[in-house]
Amino acid sequence: MKKSRNRWLLWAPRVLAVMVCMYLATFALDSFSSATGVLRSLPAFGMHLVPVLALLVVVVIAWRWEWAGALVFTCLAVGYAFMARAHPTWIAAIALPLLVVGILYTLSWMRHDELHGTG
């Protein structure tokens, strides 16, 4: 039982972080419209994906150093919640998934030695 819980705590933040990146990438699809053609929309689409690509870099770094994922995801959640405080539904849609991943990375980091078999 303990081993399966450890595996869950090891993999949950990583898998959910990738899923959050994919979720945020779907918001870039709104750069396509019927008024402009697909080719004219591609630069805007690419610009909308830049934050997601930056977040993917954080995921790669956090794969090894959980504290980095805990710090960045939690700070992004708090920062976004502060910036979007007038729109609670936006906070729920964007900041909440970031915060969940940040908390999971924090738990994984706190149990790093046990999860990685070095303790």
Secondary structure as UniProt FT lines:
FT   HELIX           2..26
FT   HELIX           27..31
FT   HELIX           38..64
FT   HELIX           66..83
FT   TURN            84..86
FT   HELIX           88..90
FT   HELIX           91..95
FT   HELIX           96..110
FT   HELIX           112..116
//
